[in-house]
């Protein structure tokens, strides 16, 4: 009994330290430039939740300052055994980067449509006849990943990297974004100049169901504008309840989605304009700015990922080494959905939920 309590206390302490580290990282995002850099980094590690990208970022920076890694920018990260799957070994003395990983439980129900009917199964218990069994996330735990530069062994294959000239848009990006605009039920209108849309680069009209983009810009700027407007289409329509909860942050979210899509294609992100974080993070009533920043970052990442996964374009890697043998549950649950969704839905109860396991 004592050993179980000691183990739980140790995990609680690690989670406390991890959440404090995450809060410190968020609080460092004080300017629009800092936010833009964080999103550009998140685009390189978009298979991870926004919170976990921040944790990787600050811990790798500390490892670089300590001269443990050769570059201030990580390349690919994976767990200890995952690196071994790729024929590589974490080198002695290299610290792992702590991230948040999901804790799941198995539940069964004879009436799946009734949320109150689900019961937790014991480790070896099987569902009763007529019951449906599902795994659900019930908390988080600390886990560790290492950057490729902290490992040695078999060479890693390099993914294709897009190369762009100044002002050039990635091949197929405009067409892919336009297809998603049409698939969302909107018409795409090319207007000659900004005077046609009240001085803007682009405009989304939810009533008329149109997206307008001015043509007197270079192709890269037009693609960026279209990505921005598609962000509005997906996130801020009148049927989106979360848009009302995040009033005043719509432009920040749309521009952030565009930045992540551009960064994922190797585009220059210097021209993206995002206001000071302290300004927009304080615009949501009843929520602490730190929680607003974390939730906004995850909303942006989820929207950008939804767009990127439907594009048939050459994109930079997502932070996961090529050739890593992940089963479907590993691909989905730990990062791209489970941790992110749980943290956004339960920002204040993550530790409590984990301690109740």
DOVODREN-294765 format. One record per residue (C-alpha): residue number from 1; residue in one letter; x, y, z. Coordinates in steps of 0.25 Angstrom, whole numbers, plus 5000, padded with zeros to 4 digits. Layout:
[site NUM; a; [X; Y; Z]];
...
***
This chain:
[site 1; x; [5000; 5000; 5000]];
[site 2; x; [5011; 5010; 5004]];
[site 3; x; [5019; 5007; 4991]];
[site 4; x; [5006; 5010; 4983]];
[site 5; x; [5004; 5023; 4990]];
[site 6; x; [5019; 5027; 4989]];
[site 7; x; [5018; 5024; 4974]];
[site 8; x; [5005; 5032; 4973]];
[site 9; x; [5011; 5044; 4980]];
[site 10; x; [5024; 5043; 4971]];
[site 11; x; [5015; 5044; 4959]];
[site 12; x; [5007; 5056; 4965]];
[site 13; x; [5020; 5063; 4968]];
[site 14; x; [5025; 5061; 4953]];
[site 15; x; [5011; 5066; 4948]];
[site 16; x; [5012; 5078; 4957]];
[site 17; x; [5025; 5081; 4952]];
[site 18; x; [5021; 5079; 4937]];
[site 19; x; [5009; 5088; 4938]];
[site 20; x; [5017; 5099; 4945]];
[site 21; x; [5027; 5097; 4933]];
[site 22; x; [5016; 5098; 4923]];
[site 23; x; [5010; 5111; 4930]];
[site 24; x; [5024; 5117; 4930]];
[site 25; x; [5025; 5114; 4915]];
[site 26; x; [5011; 5120; 4912]];
[site 27; x; [5014; 5133; 4920]];
[site 28; x; [5027; 5135; 4912]];
[site 29; x; [5018; 5137; 4900]];
[site 30; x; [5016; 5152; 4902]];
[site 31; x; [5017; 5158; 4888]];
[site 32; x; [5011; 5155; 4875]];
[site 33; x; [5025; 5151; 4870]];
[site 34; x; [5027; 5141; 4881]];
[site 35; x; [5013; 5135; 4878]];
[site 36; x; [5017; 5134; 4863]];
[site 37; x; [5030; 5127; 4866]];
[site 38; x; [5023; 5117; 4875]];
[site 39; x; [5013; 5114; 4864]];
[site 40; x; [5024; 5112; 4854]];
[site 41; x; [5030; 5103; 4863]];
[site 42; x; [5017; 5095; 4866]];
[site 43; x; [5015; 5094; 4851]];
[site 44; x; [5028; 5086; 4851]];
[site 45; x; [5023; 5077; 4862]];
[site 46; x; [5008; 5077; 4858]];
[site 47; x; [5006; 5062; 4862]];
[site 48; x; [5008; 5067; 4876]];
[site 49; x; [4998; 5075; 4884]];
[site 50; x; [5000; 5090; 4885]];
[site 51; x; [5004; 5089; 4900]];
[site 52; x; [5014; 5077; 4897]];
[site 53; x; [5020; 5085; 4886]];
[site 54; x; [5023; 5096; 4896]];
[site 55; x; [5029; 5087; 4906]];
[site 56; x; [5038; 5081; 4896]];
[site 57; x; [5042; 5095; 4891]];
[site 58; x; [5046; 5100; 4905]];
[site 59; x; [5053; 5087; 4909]];
[site 60; x; [5061; 5086; 4896]];
[site 61; x; [5065; 5100; 4898]];
[site 62; x; [5070; 5097; 4912]];
[site 63; x; [5078; 5085; 4906]];
[site 64; x; [5084; 5094; 4896]];
[site 65; x; [5088; 5104; 4906]];
[site 66; x; [5095; 5093; 4914]];
[site 67; x; [5102; 5088; 4901]];
[site 68; x; [5095; 5075; 4901]];
[site 69; x; [5090; 5076; 4887]];
[site 70; x; [5096; 5083; 4875]];
[site 71; x; [5085; 5091; 4870]];
[site 72; x; [5075; 5101; 4877]];
[site 73; x; [5064; 5094; 4868]];
[site 74; x; [5060; 5080; 4870]];
[site 75; x; [5058; 5071; 4858]];
[site 76; x; [5049; 5059; 4861]];
[site 77; x; [5045; 5054; 4875]];
[site 78; x; [5041; 5040; 4879]];
[site 79; x; [5040; 5031; 4892]];
[site 80; x; [5052; 5022; 4896]];
[site 81; x; [5046; 5009; 4891]];
[site 82; x; [5042; 5016; 4878]];
[site 83; x; [5056; 5020; 4875]];
[site 84; x; [5060; 5006; 4877]];
[site 85; x; [5050; 5002; 4867]];
[site 86; x; [5057; 5010; 4857]];
[site 87; x; [5071; 5004; 4861]];
[site 88; x; [5075; 5016; 4869]];
[site 89; x; [5079; 5017; 4884]];
[site 90; x; [5078; 5029; 4893]];
[site 91; x; [5092; 5033; 4897]];
[site 92; x; [5096; 5032; 4912]];
[site 93; x; [5094; 5045; 4920]];
[site 94; x; [5083; 5051; 4910]];
[site 95; x; [5071; 5056; 4918]];
[site 96; x; [5057; 5052; 4913]];
[site 97; x; [5047; 5063; 4910]];
[site 98; x; [5035; 5062; 4919]];
[site 99; x; [5022; 5063; 4912]];
[site 100; x; [5007; 5059; 4915]];
[site 101; x; [5002; 5046; 4911]];
[site 102; x; [4988; 5040; 4912]];
[site 103; x; [4983; 5030; 4923]];
[site 104; x; [4972; 5022; 4917]];
[site 105; x; [4962; 5012; 4923]];
[site 106; x; [4953; 5002; 4917]];
[site 107; x; [4938; 5004; 4919]];
[site 108; x; [4926; 4996; 4915]];
[site 109; x; [4911; 4999; 4913]];
[site 110; x; [4898; 4992; 4908]];
[site 111; x; [4893; 5005; 4904]];
[site 112; x; [4904; 5013; 4897]];
[site 113; x; [4896; 5025; 4894]];
[site 114; x; [4893; 5028; 4909]];
[site 115; x; [4906; 5034; 4915]];
[site 116; x; [4902; 5030; 4929]];
[site 117; x; [4901; 5015; 4925]];
[site 118; x; [4916; 5013; 4923]];
[site 119; x; [4923; 5006; 4934]];
[site 120; x; [4938; 5004; 4936]];
[site 121; x; [4944; 4990; 4934]];
[site 122; x; [4955; 4984; 4943]];
[site 123; x; [4968; 4980; 4936]];
[site 124; x; [4964; 4966; 4933]];
[site 125; x; [4949; 4968; 4932]];
[site 126; x; [4942; 4965; 4919]];
[site 127; x; [4929; 4972; 4915]];
[site 128; x; [4916; 4965; 4918]];
[site 129; x; [4908; 4959; 4906]];
[site 130; x; [4901; 4970; 4899]];
[site 131; x; [4911; 4981; 4904]];
[site 132; x; [4920; 4990; 4895]];
[site 133; x; [4934; 4992; 4900]];
[site 134; x; [4942; 5005; 4898]];
[site 135; x; [4954; 5011; 4903]];
[site 136; x; [4953; 5025; 4908]];
[site 137; x; [4963; 5035; 4913]];
[site 138; x; [4962; 5038; 4928]];
[site 139; x; [4975; 5046; 4931]];
[site 140; x; [4989; 5049; 4927]];
[site 141; x; [5003; 5044; 4932]];
[site 142; x; [5017; 5049; 4930]];
[site 143; x; [5024; 5042; 4918]];
[site 144; x; [5038; 5045; 4912]];
[site 145; x; [5043; 5047; 4897]];
[site 146; x; [5057; 5050; 4892]];
[site 147; x; [5061; 5058; 4880]];
[site 148; x; [5068; 5050; 4869]];
[site 149; x; [5081; 5058; 4872]];
[site 150; x; [5081; 5051; 4886]];
[site 151; x; [5082; 5037; 4879]];
[site 152; x; [5092; 5029; 4871]];
[site 153; x; [5090; 5018; 4862]];
[site 154; x; [5084; 5015; 4848]];
[site 155; x; [5083; 5027; 4839]];
[site 156; x; [5069; 5034; 4838]];
[site 157; x; [5062; 5036; 4825]];
[site 158; x; [5059; 5050; 4821]];
[site 159; x; [5045; 5054; 4817]];
[site 160; x; [5043; 5063; 4804]];
[site 161; x; [5045; 5078; 4807]];
[site 162; x; [5038; 5088; 4799]];
[site 163; x; [5047; 5099; 4793]];
[site 164; x; [5041; 5113; 4790]];
[site 165; x; [5045; 5125; 4783]];
[site 166; x; [5041; 5139; 4789]];
[site 167; x; [5026; 5141; 4786]];
[site 168; x; [5024; 5127; 4781]];
[site 169; x; [5013; 5119; 4786]];
[site 170; x; [5015; 5104; 4789]];
[site 171; x; [5010; 5096; 4777]];
[site 172; x; [4996; 5091; 4779]];
[site 173; x; [4993; 5100; 4791]];
[site 174; x; [4983; 5110; 4785]];
[site 175; x; [4976; 5099; 4778]];
[site 176; x; [4975; 5090; 4791]];
[site 177; x; [4970; 5101; 4800]];
[site 178; x; [4960; 5106; 4789]];
[site 179; x; [4955; 5092; 4789]];
[site 180; x; [4952; 5092; 4804]];
[site 181; x; [4945; 5105; 4803]];
[site 182; x; [4936; 5100; 4792]];
[site 183; x; [4934; 5087; 4801]];
[site 184; x; [4930; 5096; 4812]];
[site 185; x; [4918; 5101; 4804]];
[site 186; x; [4925; 5115; 4800]];
[site 187; x; [4928; 5121; 4787]];
[site 188; x; [4942; 5126; 4784]];
[site 189; x; [4942; 5140; 4778]];
[site 190; x; [4955; 5146; 4772]];
[site 191; x; [4954; 5162; 4773]];
[site 192; x; [4963; 5171; 4766]];
[site 193; x; [4968; 5179; 4778]];
[site 194; x; [4966; 5183; 4792]];
[site 195; x; [4956; 5194; 4789]];
[site 196; x; [4946; 5183; 4785]];
[site 197; x; [4946; 5177; 4799]];
[site 198; x; [4947; 5189; 4808]];
[site 199; x; [4962; 5191; 4808]];
[site 200; x; [4965; 5176; 4812]];
[site 201; x; [4973; 5165; 4806]];
[site 202; x; [4962; 5155; 4807]];
[site 203; x; [4947; 5155; 4813]];
[site 204; x; [4938; 5144; 4818]];
[site 205; x; [4923; 5147; 4816]];
[site 206; x; [4915; 5136; 4824]];
[site 207; x; [4902; 5141; 4819]];
[site 208; x; [4905; 5141; 4805]];
[site 209; x; [4914; 5129; 4807]];
[site 210; x; [4926; 5135; 4799]];
[site 211; x; [4941; 5136; 4801]];
[site 212; x; [4947; 5147; 4794]];
[site 213; x; [4962; 5149; 4791]];
[site 214; x; [4969; 5161; 4784]];
[site 215; x; [4977; 5157; 4772]];
[site 216; x; [4987; 5169; 4772]];
[site 217; x; [4997; 5161; 4782]];
[site 218; x; [5008; 5151; 4779]];
[site 219; x; [5003; 5136; 4779]];
[site 220; x; [5009; 5134; 4793]];
[site 221; x; [5001; 5145; 4799]];
[site 222; x; [4988; 5140; 4792]];
[site 223; x; [4990; 5126; 4797]];
[site 224; x; [4993; 5132; 4811]];
[site 225; x; [4980; 5140; 4810]];
[site 226; x; [4972; 5128; 4805]];
[site 227; x; [4977; 5120; 4817]];
[site 228; x; [4973; 5131; 4827]];
[site 229; x; [4959; 5132; 4821]];
[site 230; x; [4958; 5117; 4821]];
[site 231; x; [4961; 5118; 4836]];
[site 232; x; [4949; 5127; 4838]];
[site 233; x; [4940; 5118; 4830]];
[site 234; x; [4944; 5106; 4839]];
[site 235; x; [4944; 5113; 4852]];
[site 236; x; [4936; 5125; 4853]];
[site 237; x; [4923; 5123; 4846]];
[site 238; x; [4909; 5126; 4852]];
[site 239; x; [4907; 5111; 4855]];
[site 240; x; [4921; 5110; 4863]];
[site 241; x; [4918; 5112; 4878]];
[site 242; x; [4932; 5113; 4881]];
[site 243; x; [4934; 5125; 4873]];
[site 244; x; [4924; 5133; 4882]];
[site 245; x; [4932; 5128; 4894]];
[site 246; x; [4945; 5134; 4888]];
[site 247; x; [4940; 5147; 4883]];
[site 248; x; [4951; 5157; 4879]];
[site 249; x; [4960; 5146; 4876]];
[site 250; x; [4955; 5142; 4862]];
[site 251; x; [4965; 5149; 4854]];
[site 252; x; [4976; 5144; 4863]];
[site 253; x; [4972; 5130; 4861]];
[site 254; x; [4970; 5131; 4846]];
[site 255; x; [4984; 5138; 4844]];
[site 256; x; [4990; 5127; 4853]];
[site 257; x; [4984; 5116; 4845]];
[site 258; x; [4989; 5122; 4832]];
[site 259; x; [5003; 5123; 4839]];
[site 260; x; [5003; 5109; 4842]];
[site 261; x; [4999; 5105; 4828]];
[site 262; x; [5010; 5114; 4822]];
[site 263; x; [5020; 5108; 4832]];
[site 264; x; [5017; 5094; 4829]];
[site 265; x; [5020; 5097; 4814]];
[site 266; x; [5033; 5104; 4817]];
[site 267; x; [5027; 5118; 4814]];
[site 268; x; [5033; 5131; 4821]];
[site 269; x; [5025; 5134; 4833]];
[site 270; x; [5031; 5148; 4836]];
[site 271; x; [5019; 5155; 4829]];
[site 272; x; [5009; 5150; 4838]];
[site 273; x; [5003; 5160; 4847]];
[site 274; x; [4997; 5156; 4861]];
[site 275; x; [4995; 5165; 4872]];
[site 276; x; [5001; 5165; 4886]];
[site 277; x; [4997; 5152; 4893]];
[site 278; x; [4993; 5160; 4906]];
[site 279; x; [4983; 5168; 4898]];
[site 280; x; [4975; 5157; 4892]];
[site 281; x; [4977; 5146; 4903]];
[site 282; x; [4970; 5156; 4913]];
[site 283; x; [4957; 5157; 4904]];
[site 284; x; [4951; 5144; 4909]];
[site 285; x; [4942; 5147; 4921]];
[site 286; x; [4944; 5137; 4933]];
[site 287; x; [4957; 5131; 4928]];
[site 288; x; [4971; 5133; 4932]];
[site 289; x; [4980; 5137; 4920]];
[site 290; x; [4989; 5125; 4922]];
[site 291; x; [4977; 5116; 4919]];
[site 292; x; [4972; 5124; 4908]];
[site 293; x; [4986; 5124; 4901]];
[site 294; x; [4986; 5108; 4903]];
[site 295; x; [4972; 5106; 4898]];
[site 296; x; [4974; 5116; 4886]];
[site 297; x; [4987; 5109; 4882]];
[site 298; x; [4980; 5096; 4882]];
[site 299; x; [4968; 5101; 4874]];
[site 300; x; [4978; 5107; 4864]];
[site 301; x; [4986; 5094; 4863]];
[site 302; x; [4974; 5085; 4861]];
[site 303; x; [4968; 5094; 4850]];
[site 304; x; [4981; 5095; 4843]];
[site 305; x; [4983; 5080; 4844]];
[site 306; x; [4969; 5078; 4838]];
[site 307; x; [4973; 5086; 4826]];
[site 308; x; [4987; 5080; 4824]];
[site 309; x; [4982; 5066; 4824]];
[site 310; x; [4973; 5069; 4813]];
[site 311; x; [4984; 5075; 4804]];
[site 312; x; [4992; 5068; 4793]];
[site 313; x; [5004; 5076; 4795]];
[site 314; x; [5019; 5075; 4799]];
[site 315; x; [5020; 5078; 4814]];
[site 316; x; [5031; 5078; 4824]];
[site 317; x; [5031; 5067; 4834]];
[site 318; x; [5022; 5067; 4846]];
[site 319; x; [5033; 5064; 4856]];
[site 320; x; [5031; 5049; 4856]];
[site 321; x; [5043; 5041; 4850]];
[site 322; x; [5040; 5034; 4837]];
[site 323; x; [5038; 5019; 4838]];
[site 324; x; [5033; 5019; 4852]];
[site 325; x; [5024; 5007; 4854]];
[site 326; x; [5012; 5013; 4861]];
[site 327; x; [5000; 5005; 4863]];
[site 328; x; [4987; 5012; 4860]];
[site 329; x; [4984; 5015; 4875]];
[site 330; x; [4998; 5021; 4877]];
[site 331; x; [4996; 5030; 4865]];
[site 332; x; [4983; 5036; 4870]];
[site 333; x; [4981; 5035; 4885]];
[site 334; x; [4994; 5040; 4891]];
[site 335; x; [4995; 5054; 4884]];
[site 336; x; [4986; 5058; 4873]];
[site 337; x; [4973; 5056; 4880]];
[site 338; x; [4973; 5051; 4894]];
[site 339; x; [4983; 5060; 4901]];
[site 340; x; [4979; 5072; 4894]];
[site 341; x; [4964; 5070; 4895]];
[site 342; x; [4965; 5066; 4910]];
[site 343; x; [4973; 5078; 4914]];
[site 344; x; [4964; 5088; 4906]];
[site 345; x; [4952; 5082; 4913]];
[site 346; x; [4957; 5080; 4927]];
[site 347; x; [4968; 5091; 4928]];
[site 348; x; [4967; 5092; 4943]];
[site 349; x; [4964; 5077; 4946]];
[site 350; x; [4975; 5070; 4939]];
[site 351; x; [4983; 5067; 4952]];
[site 352; x; [4971; 5064; 4960]];
[site 353; x; [4966; 5054; 4949]];
[site 354; x; [4980; 5047; 4949]];
[site 355; x; [4981; 5046; 4964]];
[site 356; x; [4968; 5039; 4965]];
[site 357; x; [4973; 5027; 4956]];
***
